[in-house]
Protein backbone atom coordinates (compact mmCIF):
# COMPACT_ATOMS: atom_id res chain seq x y z
CA UNK A 1 0.00 0.00 0.00
CA UNK A 2 2.82 2.39 0.89
CA UNK A 3 4.57 1.66 -2.42
CA UNK A 4 1.38 2.46 -4.33
CA UNK A 5 1.02 5.81 -2.51
CA UNK A 6 4.62 6.72 -3.33
CA UNK A 7 4.08 5.87 -7.01
CA UNK A 8 0.96 8.06 -7.17
CA UNK A 9 2.81 10.94 -5.48
CA UNK A 10 5.78 10.57 -7.85
CA UNK A 11 3.52 10.53 -10.94
CA UNK A 12 1.69 13.60 -9.65
CA UNK A 13 4.93 15.52 -9.15
CA UNK A 14 6.22 14.50 -12.57
CA UNK A 15 3.02 15.80 -14.15
CA UNK A 16 3.58 19.21 -12.57
CA UNK A 17 7.10 19.37 -13.94
CA UNK A 18 5.89 19.14 -17.50
CA UNK A 19 3.79 22.30 -17.77
CA UNK A 20 3.66 23.81 -21.28
CA UNK A 21 5.92 26.65 -22.28
CA UNK A 22 4.48 30.12 -22.71
CA UNK A 23 1.93 29.82 -25.46
CA UNK A 24 0.07 32.47 -27.39
CA UNK A 25 -2.96 33.62 -25.48
CA UNK A 26 -5.70 35.95 -26.69
CA UNK A 27 -5.53 39.56 -25.55
CA UNK A 28 -7.50 40.43 -22.45
CA UNK A 29 -10.77 42.32 -22.76
CA UNK A 30 -10.28 44.07 -19.42
CA UNK A 31 -11.47 47.65 -19.10
CA UNK A 32 -8.71 50.21 -19.11
CA UNK A 33 -10.98 52.98 -17.82
CA UNK A 34 -13.30 51.70 -15.10
CA UNK A 35 -14.57 55.04 -13.77
CA UNK A 36 -17.87 54.77 -15.67
CA UNK A 37 -18.73 51.16 -14.80
CA UNK A 38 -21.61 50.26 -12.50
CA UNK A 39 -19.17 48.87 -9.95
CA UNK A 40 -17.13 52.10 -9.87
CA UNK A 41 -20.28 54.22 -9.50
CA UNK A 42 -21.54 51.97 -6.69
CA UNK A 43 -18.16 52.18 -4.97
CA UNK A 44 -18.23 56.00 -5.12
CA UNK A 45 -21.73 56.07 -3.64
CA UNK A 46 -20.63 53.66 -0.89
CA UNK A 47 -17.55 55.77 -0.12
CA UNK A 48 -19.70 58.90 0.12
CA UNK A 49 -22.12 57.12 2.45
CA UNK A 50 -19.23 55.96 4.62
CA UNK A 51 -17.95 59.53 4.88
CA UNK A 52 -21.38 60.73 5.97
CA UNK A 53 -22.30 57.76 8.17
CA UNK A 54 -23.71 58.97 11.47
CA UNK A 55 -23.17 62.59 10.54
CA UNK A 56 -25.66 65.35 11.03
CA UNK A 57 -25.09 69.01 10.81
CA UNK A 58 -26.31 72.46 10.06
CA UNK A 59 -26.42 74.32 6.80
CA UNK A 60 -24.62 77.61 7.23
CA UNK A 61 -24.44 78.75 3.63
CA UNK A 62 -27.40 81.05 2.81
CA UNK A 63 -27.25 79.86 -0.81
CA UNK A 64 -27.52 76.19 0.20
CA UNK A 65 -30.24 76.92 2.74
CA UNK A 66 -32.21 78.71 0.01
CA UNK A 67 -31.90 75.75 -2.36
CA UNK A 68 -32.15 72.78 0.00
CA UNK A 69 -34.36 74.18 2.77
CA UNK A 70 -37.68 74.30 0.89
CA UNK A 71 -37.22 70.81 -0.58
CA UNK A 72 -36.36 69.43 2.85
CA UNK A 73 -39.35 71.16 4.42
CA UNK A 74 -41.64 69.56 1.83
CA UNK A 75 -40.15 66.07 2.23
CA UNK A 76 -39.53 65.89 5.98
CA UNK A 77 -43.04 64.69 6.89
CA UNK A 78 -42.79 61.83 4.40
CA UNK A 79 -39.36 60.59 5.46
CA UNK A 80 -38.99 61.24 9.17
CA UNK A 81 -40.61 60.47 12.49
CA UNK A 82 -41.03 63.12 15.15
CA UNK A 83 -39.48 62.11 18.46
CA UNK A 84 -40.81 63.08 21.86
CA UNK A 85 -39.29 62.38 25.25
CA UNK A 86 -42.24 61.15 27.29
CA UNK A 87 -42.70 59.95 30.87
CA UNK A 88 -44.70 56.78 31.44
CA UNK A 89 -47.04 56.10 34.37
CA UNK A 90 -44.15 54.80 36.49
CA UNK A 91 -42.14 58.00 35.97
CA UNK A 92 -39.63 56.44 33.54
CA UNK A 93 -38.59 58.52 30.57
CA UNK A 94 -38.95 56.94 27.14
CA UNK A 95 -38.71 58.00 23.53
CA UNK A 96 -41.94 57.98 21.54
CA UNK A 97 -41.80 58.06 17.74
CA UNK A 98 -44.74 59.79 16.03
CA UNK A 99 -45.46 59.18 12.37
CA UNK A 100 -45.45 62.72 10.99
CA UNK A 101 -48.18 61.97 8.44
CA UNK A 102 -50.60 59.94 10.56
CA UNK A 103 -49.62 60.99 14.08
CA UNK A 104 -49.52 57.32 15.14
CA UNK A 105 -47.25 56.82 18.18
CA UNK A 106 -44.64 54.04 18.35
CA UNK A 107 -43.02 53.05 21.63
CA UNK A 108 -40.18 51.16 19.93
CA UNK A 109 -38.16 52.13 16.87
CA UNK A 110 -40.79 51.73 14.12
CA UNK A 111 -38.41 50.46 11.44
CA UNK A 112 -37.02 47.56 13.47
CA UNK A 113 -38.31 44.15 14.41
CA UNK A 114 -38.15 42.32 17.71
CA UNK A 115 -34.86 40.53 16.92
CA UNK A 116 -33.15 43.70 15.70
CA UNK A 117 -34.07 45.48 18.93
CA UNK A 118 -32.95 42.42 20.92
CA UNK A 119 -29.48 42.42 19.28
CA UNK A 120 -29.15 46.20 19.60
CA UNK A 121 -29.97 45.92 23.30
CA UNK A 122 -27.53 43.05 23.74
CA UNK A 123 -24.72 44.89 22.00
CA UNK A 124 -25.58 47.97 24.08
CA UNK A 125 -24.55 46.02 27.17
CA UNK A 126 -20.96 45.72 25.91
CA UNK A 127 -18.84 48.54 27.37
CA UNK A 128 -17.48 49.83 24.05
CA UNK A 129 -17.30 53.50 25.04
CA UNK A 130 -14.63 52.80 27.65
CA UNK A 131 -12.56 50.94 25.03
CA UNK A 132 -12.36 53.88 22.62
The 8 nearest C-alpha neighbors of each residue, nearest first, counted from 0:
[[1, 3, 2, 4, 5, 6, 7, 8],
 [0, 2, 4, 3, 5, 6, 7, 8],
 [3, 1, 5, 0, 4, 6, 7, 8],
 [2, 4, 6, 0, 1, 5, 7, 8],
 [5, 3, 1, 7, 6, 2, 8, 0],
 [4, 6, 8, 2, 3, 7, 9, 1],
 [7, 5, 9, 3, 4, 8, 10, 2],
 [6, 8, 4, 10, 5, 9, 11, 3],
 [7, 9, 5, 11, 6, 10, 4, 12],
 [8, 10, 6, 12, 11, 7, 5, 13],
 [11, 9, 13, 7, 12, 8, 6, 14],
 [10, 12, 8, 14, 9, 13, 7, 15],
 [13, 11, 9, 15, 14, 10, 8, 16],
 [14, 12, 10, 16, 15, 11, 9, 17],
 [13, 15, 11, 12, 16, 17, 10, 18],
 [16, 14, 12, 13, 17, 18, 11, 10],
 [15, 17, 13, 14, 18, 12, 11, 19],
 [16, 18, 15, 14, 19, 13, 20, 12],
 [17, 19, 16, 15, 20, 14, 21, 13],
 [20, 18, 17, 21, 22, 16, 15, 14],
 [19, 21, 22, 18, 17, 23, 16, 24],
 [22, 20, 19, 23, 24, 18, 17, 25],
 [21, 23, 20, 24, 19, 25, 18, 26],
 [22, 24, 25, 21, 26, 20, 19, 27],
 [23, 25, 22, 26, 21, 27, 20, 28],
 [26, 24, 27, 23, 28, 22, 29, 21],
 [27, 25, 24, 28, 29, 23, 30, 22],
 [26, 28, 29, 25, 24, 30, 31, 23],
 [27, 29, 30, 26, 31, 25, 32, 24],
 [30, 28, 27, 31, 26, 32, 33, 25],
 [31, 29, 32, 33, 28, 27, 36, 34],
 [30, 32, 33, 29, 28, 34, 27, 35],
 [33, 31, 30, 34, 35, 36, 29, 39],
 [32, 34, 36, 35, 30, 31, 39, 38],
 [35, 33, 39, 36, 32, 40, 38, 37],
 [34, 36, 33, 39, 40, 37, 32, 38],
 [37, 35, 39, 38, 33, 34, 40, 32],
 [38, 36, 40, 39, 41, 35, 42, 34],
 [37, 39, 41, 36, 40, 42, 33, 35],
 [40, 38, 42, 36, 41, 37, 34, 43],
 [41, 39, 37, 43, 42, 38, 36, 44],
 [42, 40, 38, 44, 39, 43, 37, 45],
 [41, 43, 45, 39, 40, 44, 46, 38],
 [44, 42, 46, 40, 45, 41, 47, 39],
 [43, 45, 41, 47, 42, 46, 48, 40],
 [44, 46, 42, 48, 43, 47, 41, 49],
 [47, 45, 49, 43, 48, 44, 42, 50],
 [48, 46, 50, 44, 49, 45, 43, 51],
 [49, 47, 45, 51, 50, 46, 52, 44],
 [48, 50, 52, 46, 47, 51, 45, 44],
 [51, 49, 47, 48, 52, 46, 54, 45],
 [50, 52, 48, 54, 49, 53, 47, 55],
 [53, 51, 49, 54, 50, 48, 47, 55],
 [54, 52, 51, 55, 49, 50, 48, 56],
 [55, 53, 51, 52, 56, 50, 49, 48],
 [56, 54, 53, 57, 51, 52, 58, 50],
 [55, 57, 54, 58, 59, 53, 51, 52],
 [56, 58, 59, 55, 60, 64, 54, 63],
 [57, 59, 60, 64, 56, 63, 61, 68],
 [58, 60, 57, 61, 64, 63, 62, 56],
 [59, 61, 63, 62, 58, 64, 65, 57],
 [62, 60, 64, 63, 65, 59, 58, 66],
 [61, 63, 65, 60, 64, 66, 67, 59],
 [64, 62, 66, 60, 65, 61, 67, 58],
 [63, 65, 68, 61, 67, 66, 62, 58],
 [66, 64, 62, 63, 68, 67, 61, 69],
 [67, 65, 63, 64, 68, 62, 69, 70],
 [68, 66, 64, 70, 63, 69, 65, 71],
 [67, 69, 64, 71, 70, 65, 66, 72],
 [70, 68, 72, 71, 67, 73, 66, 65],
 [71, 69, 73, 72, 67, 68, 74, 66],
 [70, 72, 74, 68, 73, 69, 75, 67],
 [71, 73, 69, 70, 75, 74, 68, 76],
 [74, 72, 70, 71, 75, 69, 76, 77],
 [75, 73, 71, 77, 72, 76, 70, 78],
 [74, 76, 78, 77, 72, 79, 71, 73],
 [77, 75, 99, 74, 78, 79, 100, 73],
 [76, 78, 75, 74, 79, 100, 99, 73],
 [79, 77, 75, 76, 74, 80, 99, 98],
 [80, 78, 75, 76, 77, 81, 99, 98],
 [81, 79, 98, 97, 99, 96, 82, 78],
 [80, 82, 97, 96, 99, 98, 79, 83],
 [83, 81, 96, 95, 97, 80, 94, 84],
 [82, 84, 95, 94, 85, 96, 81, 97],
 [83, 85, 94, 93, 95, 92, 82, 86],
 [84, 86, 93, 92, 83, 94, 87, 95],
 [87, 85, 92, 91, 90, 93, 88, 84],
 [86, 88, 90, 89, 91, 92, 85, 93],
 [87, 89, 90, 86, 91, 92, 85, 93],
 [90, 88, 87, 91, 86, 92, 93, 85],
 [89, 91, 87, 86, 88, 92, 85, 93],
 [92, 90, 86, 87, 89, 93, 88, 85],
 [91, 93, 86, 85, 87, 90, 84, 94],
 [94, 92, 85, 84, 86, 95, 91, 87],
 [93, 95, 84, 83, 85, 96, 82, 106],
 [94, 96, 106, 83, 82, 105, 84, 104],
 [95, 97, 82, 105, 104, 81, 80, 106],
 [98, 96, 104, 81, 102, 103, 80, 99],
 [97, 99, 102, 80, 103, 101, 100, 104],
 [98, 100, 76, 102, 80, 97, 101, 81],
 [101, 99, 98, 102, 76, 77, 103, 97],
 [102, 100, 103, 98, 99, 97, 104, 76],
 [101, 103, 98, 97, 99, 100, 104, 81],
 [102, 104, 98, 101, 97, 105, 99, 96],
 [105, 103, 97, 96, 102, 95, 98, 106],
 [106, 104, 96, 107, 95, 109, 97, 103],
 [105, 107, 95, 96, 104, 94, 108, 93],
 [108, 106, 105, 109, 95, 96, 94, 111],
 [107, 109, 110, 111, 106, 105, 96, 116],
 [110, 108, 111, 107, 105, 96, 106, 112],
 [109, 111, 108, 112, 107, 115, 105, 116],
 [112, 110, 109, 108, 115, 116, 113, 107],
 [111, 113, 115, 114, 116, 110, 109, 108],
 [112, 114, 116, 115, 117, 111, 118, 107],
 [115, 113, 117, 116, 112, 118, 111, 119],
 [114, 116, 118, 112, 117, 113, 111, 119],
 [115, 117, 119, 113, 114, 118, 120, 112],
 [116, 118, 114, 120, 115, 119, 113, 121],
 [119, 117, 121, 115, 120, 116, 122, 114],
 [118, 120, 116, 122, 121, 117, 123, 115],
 [121, 119, 123, 117, 118, 122, 116, 124],
 [122, 120, 118, 123, 124, 119, 117, 125],
 [121, 123, 119, 124, 125, 120, 118, 117],
 [124, 122, 120, 121, 125, 119, 126, 118],
 [123, 125, 122, 121, 126, 120, 127, 119],
 [124, 126, 123, 122, 127, 121, 128, 120],
 [127, 125, 128, 129, 124, 130, 123, 122],
 [128, 126, 130, 129, 125, 131, 123, 124],
 [129, 127, 130, 131, 126, 125, 123, 124],
 [128, 130, 127, 131, 126, 125, 124, 123],
 [131, 129, 127, 128, 126, 125, 124, 123],
 [130, 128, 129, 127, 126, 125, 123, 124]]
